[in-house]
Amino acid sequence: MSAADLARLHFAATTGIHWLFVILTMGLVPIVAIMHTWATFTRDLAKAAVRSA
């Protein structure tokens, strides 16, 4: 295997991982936002006050 082949393989692996990582993180953004919003609106403020005291 030549140096050019190794460089191409490295570039392909780096590009593929980056491509998958971006898709994964962009897909998780709405899920995390929905879960944070849901947790904020459904928590019981009286229980939260007792826990923090």
Buried (B, 14 or more C-beta within 10 A) or exposed (E): EEEEEEEEEEEEEEEEEEEEEEEEEEEEEEEEEEEEEEEEEEEEEEEEEEEEE
